[in-house]
Amino acid sequence: MHPPPPAAGVAMDFGQNSLFGYMEDLQELTIIERPVRRSLKTPEEIERLTVDEDLSDIDRAVYLLSAGQDIQGTSVIANLPFLMRQNPTETLRRVLPKVREVLHVASVEMQLTAAVSFLTILQEESMSVHTYAHSFLQVILLHLEHRDTGVSNAWLETLLSAIELLPKETLRHEILNPLVSKAQLSQTVQSRLVSCKILGKLTNKFDAHSIKREILPLVKSLCQDVEYEVRSCMCRQLENIAQGIGTELTKSVVLPELIELSGDESGSVRLAAFETLVNMLDMFDTDDRSQTILPLVKSFCEKSFKADESILISLSFHLGKLCHGLYGIFTPDQHLRFLEFYKKLCTLGLQQENGHNENQIPSQIAEQEKKYTSVRKNCAYNFPAMIVFVDPKNFHMELYSTFFCLCHDPEVPVRYTIAICFYEVSKLLNSGVYLIHKELITLLQDESLEVLDALINHLPEILELMSIGGESSVQENKLSSLPDLIPALTAAEQRAAASLKWRTHEKLLQKYACLPHIISSDQIYYRFLQRMFTIMMTNNVLPVQRAAARTLCIFLRYNRKQEQRHEVIQKLIEQLGQGKSYWNRLRFLDTCEFIIEIFSKSFFCKYFFLPVIELTHDPVANVRMKLCYLLPKVKSALKIPADMHLLQQLEMCVRKLLCQEKDKDVLAIVKKTVLELDRMEMSMDVFQKKNYEKDLLDQEKEREELMFLEMEQLEKEKHQNDGRSSDKSFEKKRRDSRTPMQSLPKNIPISVPGPSSTAPSTSKEIKKSKLIRSQSFNNQAFHAKYGNLDKCASKSSTLAHTPSVSGLMRTAMLSLTDDSFRTRNTSNVPASFPPNPVLPSTSRGTGNTADPKSSGSKDTQPRKATLKSRKSNP
């Protein structure tokens, strides 16, 4: 990093004091470097750390555990699972005894490593369960009460995992019987805490009778322990114990203990009892819930505001599950009271009555604010459950104001959580989703990118619900009731692009691929397409560029206007495929890969096959290398015999690469690509059994592309007919009134509804055309002609199958230039693409655009040489 420049008007001080300051800084740097030099090993230390290379793994492990340093012993223990896989017999006979000796005096790091290694050996099942119990179980039990809490917990986790696999008799003799003495009051608190967790795990391994006779007495004793930590720990294990003993014993044994613990003098014990009751609600019948549990919960909620804020945090987290479990037994008054209690928690810390005590110090105020934020965050997490609690029909009256407050909460964690829940809320509201349109815009415009990142995880599903839901079922004007959506989406993308969180930007661009199903094609063209181009050409993050390229291809796929499609294709070829920057040409190949995936084979061959293979003459080796990786996919897009001439050109380009390539890395990839191309099977015009699903999918893509062309033609005819009928009606009125008025131009379509003589016939023609198209889609004759696409996009269909190279170039050229791009009046819409007067009228290699605003000029000389070589080799 460069030092900041001096402030304006302040001269640099090179006086004596300044120089002495610099010398002190240098001395500090020297002092910092000294420990690094001292940490170097001396020859004697290196000699002690050196081990004979001829030793086997077992001998080396035994030697290091016996005479090595602590770090070497830790390395051996970490490598213990590998030794067990390689030579289990010798490891158990020679290495494991040494490990037992070392662990008695081992450091904390070695103990933690041993616990992890023992657990790994158990999970890998490198030995039988009986062998593991005989060799490792006693070592685990021995270190359960280690003086370091972290080490003790690590060994406990290993033991709890082992209990799942050990046989019942081993558990009874090795664990349960010694546990009777370990759970006594005479033992340490840590020993009794370990006993509580082991008891909770053992209940899943024994039958109800054994649990009642051997485990429940210990459970009752530990629930009455003198230490509140033990009572709290045992209380949290009651849920596991209840699952093991069944409903009857739970009601007679566990529930009384929970009721007693819920009134304990310690707040942590009461909290543990409350959380356990909430988790066990499904195990109790309606009478127990209404007569026993509901009064306890009600009392707990009433006392929560007077108690510590940590209780409020737990209560707010479990409130959704609590309301769901007690749903149906609330009286209307209780239902309203719980709802008001939830609303109060949602604004905790925001209202004036929840202000701070004047006697509190700033650190206490900050800690309290943090707890209040946690409470509101938990309320946001439970919001979908509360919608179910009040019924989605009552959302607007009961919960909308609360939802508004959560979406506008001053703390980011709260808004982040409600953004995560936004999709669930939208699903629950269903037809009432229009009520939260404004909140969607608010979260899209949130200043925190974390909130935006959480929201866009389900953005396509949310927008789809928004587009189909609402007060009106009419979907012709998608999201017409949400005019701020597009500005919010574009602002969100620009905010993500300006940040350093490129993964959020990449995800947002990927989610934008849903927009063709949400908003109109023109809106995408004028508001999003040019932005995708800009990102592809200017962004410095490769995943972001690729995401923009794929989204642009999807926008192009569902574009409804042929003129706009041609303009996008032209820009892709000129600004990327023929751009000056090799980076743009690499992105062009990425885009072509997405086009092969998204579009039909005929579309790629028609517009992008020639620009792709022209890159075999690219002066940059990286471009040629990337092209070689793409060639198999290019070949897979060809169909025989219709594309035989394209296959010949592809083979000719590969031969030239083999013969003329000078870069050794590219040449090696070319050779591998040639082998892969030779192994590939060509697709046929008719369906084959091997590629039936792929061919069927490709035909469906081609049918959709043809359908877009037909729909565009129908819309043009409809506008023309509407315009003519409107002109005739206007002339008739003018003649009747005999008022001199300026006649309107006949080529302007007027969409004002009114009587029209041609409307019925136009409607009949449209219905007939749709019927014919529907019948053609249902036809099972799969050998459809691929010349139909050329009829809609080009007037040169007769040249489509000409085998010569020059004929192919004319065909591709004419197909692009038939519908020339006319300059559009963009005064009422934002200009996304500069108007191009006409497409190049020559081949792709020699044509130059007349548009002075084109950002990517082409290298014309290599392209001319390419065409000359092709014309000389028909």
Buried (B, 14 or more C-beta within 10 A) or exposed (E): EEEEEEEEEEEEEEEEEEEEEEEEEEEEEEEEEEEEEEEEEEEEEEEEEEBEEEEEBBBBBBBBBEEBEEEBBBBBBBBBBBBBEBBBEBBBEBBBEBBBEBBEEBBEEBBBBBBBBBBBBBEEEBBEBEEBBBBBBEBBBEBBBBEEEEBBBBBBBBBBBBBEEBEEEBBBEBBBEEBEEBBEEEBEEBBBBBBBBBBBBBBEBBEBEBBBEBBBEBBBBBBBBEBBBBBBBBBBBBBBBBBBBEEEBBBEBBBEBBBBBBEBEBBBBBBBBBBBBBBBBEBBEEEBBBEBBBEBBBEBBEEBBEBEBBBBBBBBBBBBBBBBBBEEBBEEEEBEBBBEBBBBBBBBBEEEEEEEEEEEEEEEEEEBEEBBBBBBBBBBBBBBBBBEBBEBEEBBEBBBEBBBBBBBBEBBBBBBBBBBBBBBBBBBBEBBBBBBBEBBBBBBBBEBBBBBBBBBBBBBBBBBBBBBBBEEEEEEEBBBEBEBBBEBBBBBBEBBBEEEBBEBBBBBBBBBBBBBEBBBBEBBBBBBBBBBBBBBBEBEBBBBBBBBBBBBBBBBBBBBBBBBBBBBBBBBBBBBBBBEEBBBBBBBBBBBBBBBEBBBBBBBBBBBBBBBBBBBBBEBBBBBBBBBBBBEBBBBBBBEEBBEBBBBBBEBBBEBBEEEBEBEEBBEBBBEBBEBBEEEEBBBBEBEEEBEEBBEEBBEBBBBBBEBBBBBEBEEBBBBBBBBBBBBBBEEEBEEEEEEEEEEEEEEBBEEEEEBEBBEEBEEBBEEBEEEBEEBEEEEEEEBEBEBBBEBBBEBBEBBBBEEBBBBBBBBBBBBBBBEBEEEEEEEEEEBBBBBEEBBEEBBBBBEBEBEEBBBEBBEEBBEEBBEEBEEEE
